[in-house]
Amino acid sequence: MATSPGTPLDPTAFIPVTAEDAARRKRRIVLAWITAVLVLTAAALWLLKRWTDPIRAEQTFHAGRQLMDAARYNEAILTFDRVISLQPSLAEAWVMRGRAHIALYATEAAIDDFTKAIHARPRNPRPLVERGQAYLALKNYSAAIEDASAAANIDPDLSAAYNLRGVAVRETGDARKALEDFNRAVQLAPSADNYFQRGATYVKLGDYARAIADFTRTIAFQPDLAQAYYARAQAERDAGDLKSAEADHLRGRKLDGQ
């Protein structure tokens, strides 16, 4: 190779390319291609998983609900485990698993699930009500009141929040304050349970006429509710109407199959 005078020499110009160098270069090229293929494959699998997991989660969730309807709670829990592994952000799956735990009297486990649902959907008031009901079952009235109040703040028209708070407040001994919540619950959603709970509160306050009226409304909504007849019978007995009380008590026993 000729060079002009004064031109610096390239120190690599006279180093011959060996077969080993060529092989090394070829291996680098092949390795780069393999790496690129692996990255693209991983990306494709990730995209496929993101696309298919919600579909599989929805199908599995539906199966879990069917198990709940069939009262197969242990199997339902396992099914919702699978849903959660596929789509951890699905708040309703946490709620449903919590309900299954409630049905099996695993209240602490249910509270954990409802808490996960609250974290997944903090602006959804219903998991707060569900957790509050679990706290109520544990007689943790302050926690139940806190959850009910939080739910009512999110949705002021959610009657279940006022019903829950009313029950918890009544259990603390403040029936007068509880009555305010039950009045609101009845106003928002006249229902068997809302009337029943308000009637039970009137009994606590010694207002038997209003209690009887609310238990009568409860029966109108749910004529086969034995508990409503027993409650009305007790209010009638306290009011001095023993004949009506006896008739209601017998009706309740008949509905109970006694």
C-alpha positions in Angstrom: 0.0 0.0 0.0 1.5 3.4 -1.1 1.3 6.4 1.1 2.1 10.0 0.5 5.0 11.5 2.4 3.9 12.9 5.7 0.7 10.9 5.9 0.4 9.1 9.3 0.2 5.4 9.1 -2.9 3.5 10.2 -1.6 1.0 12.7 -4.3 -1.5 11.8 -3.7 -1.2 8.1 -1.1 -4.0 8.0 -2.9 -6.3 10.5 -4.5 -9.2 8.5 -8.1 -10.3 9.2 -7.9 -13.8 10.4 -10.5 -16.5 10.1 -11.0 -16.3 13.8 -11.8 -12.6 13.6 -14.3 -13.2 10.9 -16.0 -16.0 12.9 -16.1 -13.7 15.9 -17.8 -11.0 13.9 -20.3 -13.5 12.5 -21.0 -14.7 16.1 -21.7 -11.1 17.2 -24.1 -10.6 14.3 -25.9 -13.8 15.0 -26.1 -13.0 18.8 -27.5 -9.6 18.0 -30.2 -11.2 15.8 -31.0 -13.7 18.5 -31.3 -11.0 21.1 -33.6 -8.9 18.9 -35.8 -12.0 18.2 -36.0 -12.8 21.9 -36.9 -9.2 22.7 -39.6 -9.1 20.0 -40.9 -12.5 21.2 -41.1 -11.3 24.8 -42.8 -8.1 23.8 -45.3 -10.1 21.7 -46.0 -12.5 24.5 -46.5 -9.6 26.9 -48.9 -7.9 24.6 -50.8 -11.2 24.1 -51.0 -11.6 27.9 -52.3 -8.1 28.3 -54.9 -8.8 25.7 -56.0 -12.3 26.8 -55.8 -12.0 30.6 -58.8 -9.7 31.0 -60.8 -12.0 28.7 -59.8 -15.0 30.8 -60.4 -13.1 34.0 -63.9 -12.2 32.9 -64.7 -15.8 32.0 -63.3 -17.1 35.3 -65.2 -14.3 37.2 -68.4 -15.5 35.7 -67.7 -19.1 36.8 -67.0 -17.8 40.3 -70.3 -16.0 40.5 -72.1 -19.2 39.5 -70.3 -21.0 42.3 -71.4 -18.3 44.7 -75.0 -18.7 43.5 -74.7 -22.4 44.2 -73.3 -21.7 47.7 -70.1 -23.5 46.8 -68.0 -21.0 48.7 -64.7 -22.8 49.0 -64.6 -23.4 45.3 -65.7 -19.8 44.6 -62.7 -18.6 46.6 -60.3 -20.7 44.6 -61.9 -19.4 41.4 -61.6 -15.7 42.5 -58.0 -16.4 43.4 -57.5 -17.2 39.7 -59.3 -14.1 38.6 -57.2 -11.9 40.9 -54.0 -13.5 39.6 -55.1 -12.7 36.0 -56.3 -9.2 36.8 -55.4 -7.8 40.2 -57.0 -4.5 39.6 -60.5 -6.0 39.2 -62.1 -4.7 42.4 -65.3 -6.8 42.0 -63.2 -10.0 42.2 -61.9 -8.9 45.6 -65.4 -8.0 46.7 -66.8 -11.4 45.6 -64.0 -13.3 47.3 -64.7 -11.2 50.4 -68.4 -12.2 50.3 -67.4 -15.9 50.0 -65.2 -15.5 53.1 -68.1 -13.8 54.9 -70.3 -16.8 54.0 -67.7 -19.1 55.6 -67.5 -16.8 58.7 -63.9 -15.9 57.8 -64.6 -12.3 58.6 -61.0 -11.1 59.0 -60.1 -12.5 55.6 -63.1 -10.8 54.1 -62.0 -7.5 55.6 -58.6 -7.9 53.9 -60.4 -8.5 50.5 -62.7 -5.6 50.9 -59.7 -3.4 51.8 -58.0 -4.5 48.5 -61.2 -3.6 46.6 -61.2 -0.2 48.2 -57.6 0.4 47.2 -58.4 -0.7 43.6 -61.4 1.6 43.4 -61.2 4.3 46.1 -64.2 6.2 44.7 -66.5 3.2 44.8 -68.5 3.4 48.0 -69.9 -0.2 48.0 -66.7 -2.0 49.1 -66.7 0.5 52.0 -70.2 -0.6 53.0 -69.2 -4.3 52.6 -66.2 -3.8 54.9 -68.3 -1.8 57.3 -70.7 -4.7 57.6 -67.9 -7.0 58.3 -66.6 -4.7 61.1 -70.2 -4.6 62.4 -70.2 -8.4 62.6 -67.0 -8.2 64.7 -68.7 -5.5 66.9 -66.1 -3.0 65.8 -68.7 -0.2 65.7 -66.3 2.7 65.4 -64.7 1.1 62.3 -68.2 0.3 60.9 -69.3 3.9 61.4 -66.2 5.3 59.8 -66.6 3.1 56.7 -70.4 4.0 56.4 -69.6 7.7 56.7 -66.9 7.5 54.1 -69.3 5.7 51.7 -72.0 8.3 52.4 -69.5 11.1 51.6 -68.7 9.5 48.2 -72.4 8.8 47.4 -74.8 10.8 49.6 -77.7 8.9 48.0 -76.5 5.4 49.0 -79.2 4.2 51.4 -77.0 1.2 52.4 -74.5 3.5 54.0 -77.1 5.1 56.2 -78.6 1.8 57.1 -75.2 0.5 58.1 -74.3 3.6 60.1 -77.7 3.6 61.8 -77.2 0.0 63.0 -73.7 0.7 64.3 -74.7 3.9 66.1 -77.7 2.1 67.6 -75.4 -0.6 68.9 -73.4 2.1 70.7 -76.5 3.1 72.6 -77.6 6.2 70.7 -80.9 5.2 69.2 -82.0 8.8 68.7 -79.1 9.5 66.5 -79.5 6.2 64.7 -83.0 7.2 63.9 -81.8 10.1 61.7 -79.8 7.6 59.6 -82.8 5.3 59.2 -85.1 8.1 58.3 -82.6 9.0 55.5 -82.3 5.4 54.4 -86.1 5.0 54.1 -86.4 8.3 52.3 -83.8 7.2 49.7 -84.9 3.6 49.4 -88.1 2.3 51.0 -87.3 -1.4 51.5 -88.0 -4.3 53.9 -84.7 -3.9 55.7 -84.7 -0.1 56.0 -88.2 -0.2 57.5 -87.3 -3.1 59.8 -84.2 -1.4 61.1 -86.1 1.9 61.7 -88.9 -0.1 63.4 -86.3 -1.8 65.7 -85.0 1.7 66.6 -88.5 2.9 67.5 -88.8 0.0 69.8 -85.6 1.1 71.5 -87.1 4.5 71.9 -90.3 3.1 73.3 -92.4 4.4 70.3 -94.3 1.2 69.8 -97.0 2.7 67.4 -94.4 3.8 64.9 -92.5 0.5 65.4 -95.6 -1.5 64.6 -96.2 0.7 61.5 -92.7 0.1 60.2 -92.9 -3.6 60.8 -96.2 -3.7 58.9 -94.4 -1.9 56.0 -91.6 -4.5 56.2 -94.2 -7.3 55.9 -95.8 -5.6 52.9 -92.4 -5.7 51.2 -91.5 -9.2 52.4 -94.6 -11.2 53.5 -92.7 -14.4 54.2 -90.2 -12.7 56.7 -90.8 -14.5 60.0 -88.6 -12.1 61.8 -90.9 -9.2 60.9 -93.9 -10.9 62.5 -91.9 -11.7 65.7 -90.7 -8.1 65.9 -94.2 -6.7 65.4 -95.6 -9.2 67.9 -93.1 -7.9 70.5 -94.0 -4.3 69.8 -97.7 -5.1 70.1 -97.1 -6.9 73.3 -95.1 -3.9 74.7 -98.0 -1.7 73.6 -100.5 -3.9 75.4 -102.2 -5.5 72.3 -101.8 -9.1 73.4 -104.3 -10.5 70.9 -102.5 -9.1 67.9 -99.2 -10.1 69.4 -100.3 -13.7 69.7 -101.6 -13.8 66.1 -98.3 -12.3 64.8 -96.2 -14.7 66.9 -98.2 -17.7 65.5 -97.8 -16.4 62.0 -94.0 -16.1 62.5 -93.8 -19.7 63.8 -95.8 -21.0 60.9 -93.3 -19.3 58.5 -90.5 -20.8 60.4 -92.0 -24.2 60.0 -92.6 -24.7 63.7 
